[in-house]
């Protein structure tokens, strides 16, 4: 009985060690993923630094293509000297909003999750023609100055490449988990078979 208890505890310790190994692998993959995300978001030199004047109580549409690379992710930052509403948009939204009535445009704009304030930052992806689009609304009774900066991400990867890397990392992680699980299972079965082959006296001596 004492021998069986000791053997059970020994197996439990081995299982805990194997579990820690799996967790270590998981932590390494998570850290690697975080490094990749951080690396792809490192800001580079500004490719755009412009100042716009938005008239009072009016909409303002911005299309920028100078120094913009097609299908590339950029970091944008804008700041104004009074509270306004604004957001980056895709080309289809940009073109559609300009054909709408003021009431329709306001309702559509509400659904775009715009930013209301004096500053905002985020990501925007240039289209296949190397263009980025923004829409702003100045509800103030006087014009508002708007400063816009656009920066390339150093070492930025395309969304498709990031998705591929994430998929490969997931496959590798699951393969490691399956491999470790199979090995643990095989080892437990082998130990159980070896224990069954021992005589009571051998089991007693093994437990001492």
C-alpha positions as CSV (number, residue, x, y, z in Angstrom):
1,X,0.0,0.0,0.0
2,X,2.8,2.3,0.9
3,X,4.6,1.3,-2.3
4,X,1.6,2.2,-4.4
5,X,1.2,5.6,-2.7
6,X,4.9,6.4,-3.3
7,X,4.6,5.4,-7.0
8,X,1.4,7.4,-7.4
9,X,3.1,10.5,-6.0
10,X,6.1,10.0,-8.2
11,X,3.8,9.8,-11.3
12,X,2.0,12.9,-10.1
13,X,5.3,14.8,-9.9
14,X,6.2,13.6,-13.4
15,X,2.9,14.7,-14.7
16,X,3.4,18.2,-13.1
17,X,6.8,18.4,-14.7
18,X,5.3,17.6,-18.1
19,X,2.5,20.1,-17.6
20,X,5.1,22.8,-16.8
21,X,6.9,21.9,-20.0
22,X,3.7,22.4,-22.0
23,X,3.1,25.7,-20.3
24,X,6.7,26.8,-21.0
25,X,6.2,26.1,-24.7
26,X,2.9,28.1,-24.6
27,X,4.6,31.0,-22.9
28,X,7.4,31.0,-25.5
29,X,4.9,31.1,-28.4
30,X,2.9,33.9,-26.8
31,X,6.0,36.0,-26.2
32,X,7.2,35.4,-29.8
33,X,3.7,36.5,-31.0
34,X,3.9,39.6,-28.8
35,X,7.3,40.4,-30.2
36,X,6.0,40.0,-33.8
37,X,3.1,42.3,-33.1
38,X,5.3,44.9,-31.5
39,X,7.9,44.7,-34.3
40,X,5.2,45.2,-37.0
41,X,3.9,48.2,-35.2
42,X,7.2,50.1,-34.8
43,X,6.7,53.6,-36.3
44,X,9.1,54.8,-39.0
45,X,9.6,58.1,-40.7
46,X,6.6,60.3,-41.4
47,X,5.5,60.1,-45.0
48,X,2.8,62.8,-44.6
49,X,2.6,65.9,-42.4
50,X,-0.1,68.2,-43.5
51,X,-2.3,71.0,-42.0
52,X,-5.9,71.4,-43.2
53,X,-8.5,74.1,-42.5
54,X,-12.0,72.7,-41.9
55,X,-14.7,75.3,-42.4
56,X,-17.3,75.9,-39.7
57,X,-20.2,73.5,-39.5
58,X,-19.1,71.5,-42.6
59,X,-17.9,68.1,-43.7
60,X,-14.3,67.7,-44.9
61,X,-13.0,64.8,-47.1
62,X,-9.3,64.0,-47.3
63,X,-7.7,61.8,-50.0
64,X,-3.9,61.5,-49.7
65,X,-1.7,59.6,-52.2
66,X,1.7,61.4,-52.1
67,X,4.5,59.1,-50.8
68,X,1.9,56.4,-50.0
69,X,2.7,52.8,-50.9
70,X,-0.1,50.6,-52.1
71,X,-1.6,48.0,-49.8
72,X,0.6,49.1,-46.8
73,X,-0.4,49.7,-43.2
74,X,0.3,53.2,-41.8
75,X,0.0,54.8,-38.4
76,X,-2.0,58.0,-38.5
77,X,-2.2,60.8,-35.9
78,X,-4.4,63.9,-36.1
79,X,-4.8,66.8,-33.8
80,X,-7.1,69.8,-34.0
81,X,-7.4,73.1,-32.1
82,X,-11.1,72.4,-31.2
83,X,-13.3,69.3,-30.8
84,X,-14.3,67.7,-34.1
85,X,-15.4,64.3,-35.4
86,X,-13.3,62.2,-37.7
87,X,-12.3,58.7,-38.9
88,X,-10.3,56.9,-41.6
89,X,-12.5,55.2,-44.1
90,X,-12.1,52.8,-47.1
91,X,-12.6,54.1,-50.6
92,X,-16.1,52.8,-50.9
93,X,-17.3,54.7,-47.8
94,X,-15.4,57.8,-48.9
95,X,-17.1,57.9,-52.3
96,X,-20.6,56.9,-51.1
97,X,-20.8,59.5,-48.4
98,X,-20.1,62.3,-50.9
99,X,-23.3,61.3,-52.8
100,X,-25.5,61.3,-49.8
101,X,-27.7,64.1,-48.4
102,X,-26.6,65.7,-45.2
103,X,-29.1,63.7,-43.1
104,X,-28.1,60.4,-44.8
105,X,-24.4,61.2,-44.4
106,X,-24.8,61.9,-40.7
107,X,-26.6,58.6,-40.1
108,X,-24.0,56.7,-42.1
109,X,-21.2,58.5,-40.3
110,X,-22.6,57.4,-36.9
111,X,-22.1,53.8,-38.0
112,X,-18.4,54.2,-38.8
113,X,-17.4,54.6,-35.1
114,X,-15.8,58.0,-35.6
115,X,-13.6,59.7,-33.0
116,X,-14.9,62.9,-31.3
117,X,-12.2,65.0,-29.7
118,X,-9.1,67.0,-30.5
119,X,-6.8,64.1,-31.3
120,X,-6.8,60.5,-32.4
121,X,-4.3,57.8,-33.5
122,X,-4.6,54.4,-35.2
123,X,-3.9,52.3,-38.2
124,X,-5.0,52.8,-41.8
125,X,-4.3,50.6,-44.9
126,X,-3.6,52.2,-48.2
127,X,-5.6,50.8,-51.2
128,X,-4.1,49.1,-54.3
129,X,-3.6,52.6,-55.8
130,X,-1.6,53.9,-52.8
131,X,-4.4,56.1,-51.4
132,X,-5.7,56.7,-47.9
133,X,-9.1,58.3,-47.0
134,X,-10.4,60.3,-44.1
135,X,-13.7,62.0,-43.3
136,X,-14.2,64.8,-40.7
137,X,-17.1,66.9,-39.5
138,X,-16.6,70.3,-37.9
139,X,-19.7,71.2,-35.8
140,X,-18.1,74.3,-34.4
141,X,-19.3,77.8,-35.4
142,X,-15.8,78.7,-36.6
143,X,-13.2,77.0,-38.7
144,X,-10.8,74.5,-37.1
145,X,-7.1,73.8,-38.0
146,X,-6.3,70.1,-38.4
147,X,-2.8,68.6,-38.3
148,X,-2.4,65.1,-39.9
149,X,0.7,62.9,-39.8
150,X,1.1,59.6,-41.4
151,X,4.0,57.2,-40.6
152,X,5.1,54.0,-42.1
153,X,5.5,51.0,-39.8
154,X,9.1,49.7,-39.8
155,X,9.2,46.1,-40.9
156,X,5.4,46.1,-41.3
157,X,3.9,42.9,-42.7
158,X,0.8,42.6,-44.8
159,X,-2.4,41.3,-43.1
160,X,-2.2,38.1,-45.2
161,X,1.4,37.4,-44.0
162,X,0.5,38.1,-40.4
163,X,-2.4,35.7,-40.7
164,X,-0.2,33.0,-42.3
165,X,2.4,33.4,-39.5
166,X,-0.3,33.1,-36.8
167,X,-1.7,30.0,-38.5
168,X,1.7,28.4,-38.6
169,X,2.4,29.2,-35.0
170,X,-0.9,27.7,-34.0
171,X,-0.2,24.5,-36.0
172,X,3.3,24.2,-34.4
173,X,1.9,24.7,-30.9
174,X,-0.9,22.1,-31.3
175,X,1.6,19.6,-32.8
176,X,3.9,20.1,-29.8
177,X,0.9,19.6,-27.4
178,X,-0.2,16.4,-29.2
179,X,3.4,15.0,-29.2
180,X,3.9,15.7,-25.5
181,X,0.5,14.2,-24.6
182,X,1.2,11.0,-26.6
183,X,4.6,10.6,-25.0
184,X,3.1,11.1,-21.5
185,X,0.4,8.5,-22.3
186,X,2.9,6.0,-23.7
187,X,5.2,6.4,-20.6
188,X,2.3,5.9,-18.2
189,X,1.2,2.8,-20.0
190,X,4.7,1.4,-20.0
191,X,5.1,2.0,-16.3
192,X,1.8,0.4,-15.6
193,X,2.8,-2.7,-17.6
194,X,6.1,-2.9,-15.8
195,X,4.5,-2.6,-12.4
196,X,2.1,-5.4,-13.2
197,X,5.0,-7.7,-14.0
198,X,6.7,-7.2,-10.6
199,X,6.1,-9.6,-7.8
200,X,4.8,-8.3,-4.5
201,X,8.3,-8.5,-3.0
202,X,9.8,-6.6,-6.0
203,X,7.1,-3.9,-5.6
204,X,7.9,-3.6,-1.9
205,X,11.7,-3.3,-2.6
206,X,11.1,-0.7,-5.4
207,X,9.0,1.4,-3.0
208,X,11.8,1.5,-0.4
